[in-house]
């Protein structure tokens, strides 16, 4: 009986509290403000040193640039995929530039190609040298803070390649598009890392008999095949 009386007291208390709350809600009034009483001002933040944000620590317009580095074709199956690259170019404004580049590949057969002991892939020439033009479009410029007192300029750009690659006695065309990220240590020296996608014509070594006892075919005997390749570039940049 005591438990029943206790529960009934709690229920009565809850009913009383709910009744009081509903009476407050029923009597609540809507408060409206006129347009004159509403805030209508905006404040522009004031920086201690706005020039530190706005000014460029590095300019590219009307400057020559030299680049030297190395690259890899990630999906070259039979021949060495490492090459060195040098280029010289000119930026006519802050976003656009053009360069002439030269490439020289390592000679020989890849480790994968050497596994085919019955085939002599040296009968067919892999990529040896290359040359072409590069158009560069810089679409991001910024600054990165690596420490409290170290702020380095960075840029991101797209590149478009067009040129020829030498395979033995024949030169075959290639084209490519890439994305490059560069960091500069001062107004002249920087480092760049890029990834690119290439479409190139290359000798198909399997289009001829490569058995070691067979008569070596000539460059004209091989058919050219379109290859789609992915590459990485790493190099140093010097701005004049």
N, C-alpha and C positions, 0 to 999 in steps of 0.2 A: 504493500500500500504506500509506503514511504517513497518508493521508486516512482510509482504512478503519479503521486502528488508533485514530485520534483520535476518530472517531464512536463506535466501540465503547466507548472509555473514558467518553465522555459518557453513553452509555446505561447503563453499569454504575453510574455515579454517581447518575443519576436514580433507578434502581431501588432503590439503597441508601437514598436520602433518602425516597422514598415508603414504604419498609418501616418506617423509623423513625417517620414521622408516623402511619402506621396503627396502630403499636403504642401510641403515646400516646393516640390516639382510643379504641382498644379498652379501655384501662385507665382512661379518665376516669370519675370518680365524680360522681353527681348530688348537688348541695349543696342542702339544704332548710332553711328558716328557720321557726321557730315564729311564731305571731301576736304573741307578746310582743316579739319582736325586730324586728318591722316598724314603720316610722314611722306614727303615727296622729294627728298633730297638724297643724292648719292655722293659718296666720298671716294676720290681716287687715292690709292695708297701712295705715300711719299717715301721713296727709297733714299737711303743715305747717300748712295753713289749710283745713280741711274746709268752713268756712262760705263760702269763695269759690266752691265748687262747688255747695253746696246752696242758698244764698240766691238769691232772685230779685232782679235789678236793676230789674225793671219789673213792676208789677201792673196787672191790668185789672179786677178785681172792683169792682163798684159805681162805675164811672167812665163819664162821658159821653165820646163821641168824635165829632169832626167830621172830614170828609174832603172834599177838593176836588181834582179832577184832570180828566183827559181820557181818552177811549177811542176805539177804532176797531172798526168791523165789517169784518172782513177780506174778506167775500164779498158785500158789497152792490154789485150790478152797475151800477145806473142812477143812483143818487143819492149825495150826499155821505155818506161813512161816518164822518166825524169828529164827535164830540160832547163836550161838557163835562158833568161830573157833580159834584153836591154831595150830601152825605148827612150826617145827624145821627143818632147812635145811642146806645145804652146797653148796657153789659156788666153783667149781674147776677152773674156769677162769672168765674173765670179762663178758662173755655172757651167760654162762650156769650154772644151779644149779638144785638140786633135794631136795625135802622136803617131810616129813611125816606129814600129817595133821589129826586133829580130830575135829569133829563137834558134837554139842549137840543142839537139837531143843527145842523150847518152847512146852509145852504139852497143849493138849486141841484142841477144835474145833474152827475154824475161825468164825468171825462174819457172814459171808455168810452161813456157815454150820448151824449155830444156827437158821437161819430163817426157816429151815425145821423142824418144831416142831413135826411132826409125825414120823421123822426118827431119830434114835440114831446112830450118826456117831462114837461114842466111841466104838461100836462093832468092828469096823475095825481100826487097828492101823495106824496112820500117821507116818511120819519120826520121829525117836527118836534120834538115834546117828549115826554117820558115821565116817569112817576112809578111808584113801587112800594115794596115792603118787601123787606128783605134780612135773612135769618137767617145768622149767622156762627158757625161752630164751629171753635174753635182747638184743634188736636190736636198741635202741636209748639211747644215753647218752648225756646230755647237761647241760647247766646252765641257770637259769632264774634270772633276776634282778628285785626284788620287790621294791627296793628303791636305792638311790644313793650308799649306803654302804652295802647293803644286796644282796648277790648273792648266790643262793641255787642250789645245784646239783639236777637234775631231771633225771628220766629214764623211759622208756616205754618198756614193755615186754609182751610176750605172754606166756600163761600157759596151760598145758595139764594135766587134772585130770583123775585118774582111781582109783576106790575103791568100797566100799560096804556101804550101808545104812541099818540100823536096823529098821524093822517094826514089833514090837511085838517080836515073837520068830523066825522070819525069817530075814535073811540078803539078800538084793537084790543088784545087781551091778549097777554102774553108771559110766559115763564118761563125760568129759566136756572139753571145750576149752574157754579160756578167754583172755581179753586184760586188762592190768594193767598199771596205771600211778602212779609213786611214786615221792615224794618230800622229800629231806633229809635236816634236820636242822643242822647237823654236820656230822662227820665221822661215827657216830654210830646210831643215831636216825632219823627215818623218818616216814612218813605216806603214805598209799597207798589206792587208789580207783580203783576198777575194775568192769568190767561187764563180764559175762560169759554165755555160752549156755550149758545146761546139757541135756544129754540123760540118763534116769534112768528107772529102773523097780520099780513099786510101786503097792501096793494093790489097786484094783478097788473096792471101798466100795459099789458101786451099783450092783456088781455081786451077792450079797446076800440080803436077806430080812432084812432090818434095822428097821423095825417097832418096836416100843418100847414093844409091847405085844408079839413079836415073841421070840422064843428061840435064845439066842445069838449064832452066828456061831463061829467056831474056826478059828485060823489063816490059817489052811490048807484048809478051805472052800473057801477062797477068791482067785480069779484069779489075776495074776500079769499082769499089763498092761504097755506098754512102754509109758512114758511121756516125752514130750519135754518142758523144762523149761528154763526161763531166770532169772538170778540172779544178785544181786549187792553185792559187798564186800567192807568193810571199815575197815582198821586196822592200828595198829602201828607196825613198824619194828625196830628191834634192831640188829645191826651187831656186832659180837664179833671179 
